[in-house]
Structures are given as structure tokens and as C-alpha cells.
Amino acid sequence: MEKTENFRFTALLFCAFLSMVYAWQVWFGLEPGFQASVSPWWKFFTSFLGHSGPEHLFNNLFFLGLFGSMYELMTSEKTFISTFVLSALVGNLTAFIFFPDSVIIGASGGAVGVLAALAVYRPNEIGLVFGIPAPMWTVLLGYIALNLVGLGAENTVAYEAHLFGMFGGAAIGFYLRDQEEEELDRGHEEREEFDEENWRRRIRDWEEKYMINP
């Protein structure tokens, strides 16, 4: 694992914040969910902070606490937050396509987006899929399969939002990989230029010492 200096327990603090939002829902009747056909526009952005019930909340806390902390550790606090928000917003777009007359709520799109970004960025890191330790690329395939199966069942889970969130997170993961490869290439080029200049300097020193001024 790398970049430990960037780890500030942001994923875990965000889990605590989501728990607090759910407490507000229960105690004060807060309704952050978004219904495309009737809700005010700003609820499009609040819907991924609320949850429909304790099980829904705990599932997302697991994803964000585990995979979010791993992702934050390997990237940064800002990258974790931006990946979650962008993936959640992409997932929420399904409200207009598949659920215009239903309330969409939950951090699932953002949570699985973080998982997907981590799996693409660091595919060989070990995570958990259905309680079994496995490489992250396997974890991602397992949850994609689970959501694809869920599409054909009658339920109240927005599997489409999960899949859209995964696509958004995966795109971010590919971007991070490309950026890292570019940095490595630049580093190799700089080292090669340094080595070449170093050898030229040594040759000049040798010539000046043994040939020009014998």
C-alpha cells in the first residue's frame, strides 16, 4: 500500500456522517430522496446521502468503510470524495431513465463506484467478495454479476443505479491508471536524460584530465 501520508480516515468519517443523516431521517422526518417527476432539483444531490432503512445504510457503510478506506489509502482524501460524488451523480441519472415515478435514495451508486475505481486502479489488491478474500478485479466482477442478476428480479433495489455508478467509478479508475503510467514514463525519461548527461560530464572530465591537459 502507498501514499499513507494522505490517509485521514475520511471514508470512515463519511460513514459517520451518513449515519447521522439517517438519524435525522428517523428523528426529524428528513426526506432527502429524489423523485424525478416531482422533487425539487436540489434533491438530486441530497438523495445519495440518505437511506431507506438500517440494512440499506449498513450495506453502504460496509462498502465505504472497507473499499473506501483502501481507495483513500492508495490515492488521497480528495480523490475518494470526488470519486464517490461523481459515481453517485452518474448513478442518480437512472432516476430520469428507469425510475421517474419512484423515489431514489441511497449512497449505493457512489459506494460501488468507489469499489469499481479501486478495482480498475489496483486490480490485484485483496478485497472481499461475498465474505471471501479475493483480488479486486474478482470482487468487481462478482458484484457486477450480482447486480445483473438483480435486474431480472422484482424488488425495490435500484440495480441500474448501482451499475451506472460502477461505470462512473471504473472510468475514474482508468483515468488514475493512465495518469500514473504517464508519471512513470516521465520519470524514466528524466532518469535516462540524467544518466546521459552524467556520462557526458564524466567523459568531458576524463578528456580534460587525460587528453587536453596531459
Rosetta blueprint (number, residue, H / E / L):
1 M L
2 E L
3 K L
4 T H
5 E H
6 N H
7 F L
8 R L
9 F L
10 T H
11 A H
12 L H
13 L H
14 F H
15 C H
16 A H
17 F H
18 L H
19 S H
20 M H
21 V H
22 Y H
23 A H
24 W H
25 Q H
26 V H
27 W H
28 F H
29 G L
30 L L
31 E L
32 P L
33 G L
34 F E
35 Q L
36 A L
37 S L
38 V L
39 S L
40 P L
41 W L
42 W L
43 K H
44 F H
45 F H
46 T H
47 S H
48 F H
49 L H
50 G L
51 H L
52 S L
53 G L
54 P H
55 E H
56 H H
57 L H
58 F H
59 N H
60 N H
61 L H
62 F H
63 F H
64 L H
65 G H
66 L H
67 F H
68 G H
69 S H
70 M H
71 Y H
72 E H
73 L H
74 M H
75 T L
76 S L
77 E H
78 K H
79 T H
80 F H
81 I H
82 S H
83 T H
84 F H
85 V H
86 L H
87 S H
88 A H
89 L H
90 V H
91 G H
92 N H
93 L L
94 T H
95 A H
96 F H
97 I H
98 F L
99 F L
100 P L
101 D L
102 S L
103 V L
104 I E
105 I L
106 G L
107 A L
108 S H
109 G H
110 G H
111 A H
112 V H
113 G H
114 V H
115 L H
116 A H
117 A H
118 L H
119 A H
120 V H
121 Y H
122 R L
123 P L
124 N L
125 E L
126 I E
127 G E
128 L E
129 V E
130 F L
131 G L
132 I E
133 P E
134 A E
135 P E
136 M H
137 W H
138 T H
139 V H
140 L H
141 L H
142 G H
143 Y H
144 I H
145 A H
146 L H
147 N H
148 L H
149 V H
150 G H
151 L H
152 G L
153 A L
154 E L
155 N L
156 T L
157 V L
158 A L
159 Y H
160 E H
161 A H
162 H H
163 L H
164 F H
165 G H
166 M H
167 F H
168 G H
169 G H
170 A H
171 A H
172 I H
173 G H
174 F H
175 Y H
176 L H
177 R H
178 D H
179 Q H
180 E H
181 E H
182 E H
183 E H
184 L H
185 D H
186 R H
187 G H
188 H H
189 E H
190 E H
191 R H
192 E H
193 E H
194 F H
195 D H
196 E H
197 E H
198 N H
199 W H
200 R H
201 R H
202 R H
203 I H
204 R H
205 D H
206 W H
207 E H
208 E H
209 K H
210 Y H
211 M H
212 I H
213 N L
214 P L
